[in-house]
Amino acid sequence: MSGESKQLLKVADEVWIATALLHRENPHAADFSVEEITRRAEREALAGGLRPSFRIHVAQHCVANRPPHPARHRMLFETHPGRRRLFRKGDAHHPTRQKGKITPDLLELPYGYGLLLMWYRDWSAAPFKPVAHNDPLLVAPHLRTRRRT
């Protein structure tokens, strides 16, 4: 990526790309920690290195269901403290973020990342099935305890 492209990439767009890549690579994961998103962005190195404001974008600026301070993006959704996933239309969000940006603009994405927008369209339209890790109904049948009658 050229130096000019690196300078043009918005931090919020970098957050969205890193989170979208995690979702695409881990289709059964419901959400990711702030640290996982940060490490994925470091690995991708879209801006040549992690910028100082990246973590605050993941923690606050891009999170739809948190009060804006100051950015009003709706790119991420806080599922639990310290956990994020991409925002889906229909998710609850802070009322002052109503018109906040949900995805990057295609023309502002680095070359090769535009397909993530098509992936997101399909991903966000699919019915959302949260993963319940400790739900006894989701445990494999051979691991369930049988009741005797």
C-alpha positions as CSV (number, residue, x, y, z in Angstrom):
1,M,0.0,0.0,0.0
2,S,1.4,3.4,-0.9
3,G,2.1,6.0,1.8
4,E,-0.7,8.2,0.3
5,S,-3.2,5.3,0.8
6,K,-2.1,4.8,4.4
7,Q,-2.6,8.4,5.2
8,L,-6.1,8.5,3.7
9,L,-7.5,5.5,5.6
10,K,-9.7,6.6,8.5
11,V,-9.1,5.0,11.9
12,A,-12.8,4.1,12.1
13,D,-12.5,2.3,8.7
14,E,-9.5,0.4,9.9
15,V,-11.5,-0.7,13.0
16,W,-14.3,-1.9,10.8
17,I,-11.9,-3.8,8.5
18,A,-10.1,-5.5,11.3
19,T,-13.4,-6.5,12.9
20,A,-14.9,-7.7,9.6
21,L,-11.8,-9.8,8.9
22,L,-12.2,-11.4,12.4
23,H,-15.8,-12.2,11.7
24,R,-15.1,-13.7,8.3
25,E,-12.2,-15.8,9.6
26,N,-14.1,-16.9,12.7
27,P,-17.7,-17.4,11.5
28,H,-18.9,-19.1,14.7
29,A,-17.6,-16.4,17.0
30,A,-20.3,-14.1,18.4
31,D,-17.9,-11.3,19.3
32,F,-14.3,-10.3,19.9
33,S,-12.4,-8.6,22.7
34,V,-11.0,-5.2,22.2
35,E,-7.6,-6.7,22.3
36,E,-8.4,-9.3,19.6
37,I,-9.5,-6.5,17.3
38,T,-6.4,-4.5,18.1
39,R,-4.1,-7.5,17.4
40,R,-5.9,-8.2,14.1
41,A,-5.4,-4.6,13.0
42,E,-1.7,-4.7,14.0
43,R,-1.3,-7.9,11.9
44,E,-3.0,-6.3,8.9
45,A,-0.9,-3.1,9.2
46,L,-3.2,-1.1,7.0
47,A,-1.9,2.3,8.2
48,G,1.7,1.1,8.4
49,G,1.3,0.6,12.2
50,L,-1.3,1.0,14.8
51,R,-2.2,4.7,15.3
52,P,-2.6,6.0,18.9
53,S,-6.4,6.6,18.5
54,F,-7.2,3.0,17.3
55,R,-8.0,1.6,20.8
56,I,-10.3,4.5,21.7
57,H,-12.2,4.0,18.4
58,V,-12.7,0.3,19.3
59,A,-13.7,1.2,22.9
60,Q,-15.9,4.2,22.3
61,H,-15.9,6.1,19.0
62,C,-17.2,3.3,16.8
63,V,-19.6,1.7,19.3
64,A,-23.3,2.2,18.5
65,N,-24.7,1.5,21.9
66,R,-22.4,3.8,23.8
67,P,-22.9,7.6,24.1
68,P,-20.9,9.4,21.4
69,H,-17.8,11.2,22.5
70,P,-17.4,12.9,20.0
71,A,-17.8,10.5,17.0
72,R,-21.2,9.1,16.2
73,H,-20.2,6.0,14.2
74,R,-22.3,2.8,14.4
75,M,-19.7,0.4,13.2
76,L,-19.4,-1.8,16.3
77,F,-21.8,-3.1,18.9
78,E,-20.8,-3.8,22.5
79,T,-22.2,-7.2,23.4
80,H,-20.6,-7.3,26.9
81,P,-18.0,-5.0,28.6
82,G,-14.8,-5.3,26.6
83,R,-16.5,-7.3,23.8
84,R,-17.5,-6.1,20.3
85,R,-19.0,-7.3,17.1
86,L,-19.9,-5.5,13.9
87,F,-23.1,-3.5,14.1
88,R,-26.2,-5.0,12.4
89,K,-29.1,-2.9,11.2
90,G,-31.8,-3.3,13.8
91,D,-29.3,-3.3,16.7
92,A,-30.1,-0.9,19.6
93,H,-28.0,2.2,19.4
94,H,-27.6,5.5,21.3
95,P,-30.2,7.9,19.9
96,T,-27.7,10.6,19.0
97,R,-25.9,8.0,16.7
98,Q,-29.0,7.5,14.5
99,K,-27.2,8.8,11.4
100,G,-23.8,7.4,12.3
101,K,-21.6,5.7,9.7
102,I,-22.1,1.9,9.7
103,T,-19.6,0.8,7.0
104,P,-16.6,2.4,5.2
105,D,-17.3,4.0,1.8
106,L,-16.1,1.7,-1.0
107,L,-14.0,4.3,-2.6
108,E,-12.1,5.0,0.7
109,L,-11.1,1.3,1.3
110,P,-7.6,0.2,0.4
111,Y,-7.4,-1.9,-2.8
112,G,-8.5,-5.5,-2.2
113,Y,-10.8,-4.8,0.8
114,G,-13.9,-3.8,-1.1
115,L,-15.2,-7.4,-1.1
116,L,-15.6,-7.1,2.7
117,L,-18.6,-4.8,2.0
118,M,-20.3,-7.5,-0.1
119,W,-19.5,-10.1,2.6
120,Y,-20.9,-7.7,5.3
121,R,-24.1,-7.2,3.3
122,D,-24.7,-11.0,3.3
123,W,-23.5,-11.5,6.9
124,S,-25.6,-8.7,8.4
125,A,-28.7,-9.9,6.5
126,A,-28.5,-13.4,7.8
127,P,-30.5,-14.3,10.9
128,F,-28.4,-13.6,13.9
129,K,-28.0,-16.6,16.2
130,P,-26.0,-15.8,19.3
131,V,-23.8,-18.5,20.7
132,A,-24.7,-19.7,24.2
133,H,-21.6,-21.3,25.5
134,N,-23.1,-22.9,28.6
135,D,-26.6,-23.7,27.4
136,P,-27.3,-27.4,28.2
137,L,-29.6,-27.6,25.2
138,L,-26.7,-26.9,22.9
139,V,-24.4,-29.5,24.4
140,A,-23.7,-32.5,22.2
141,P,-26.3,-35.2,22.6
142,H,-23.7,-37.8,23.9
143,L,-22.7,-35.4,26.7
144,R,-26.2,-34.7,28.0
145,T,-27.2,-36.5,31.1
146,R,-30.2,-38.7,30.7
147,R,-33.0,-38.7,33.1
148,R,-34.2,-42.1,34.3
149,T,-37.9,-42.7,34.4
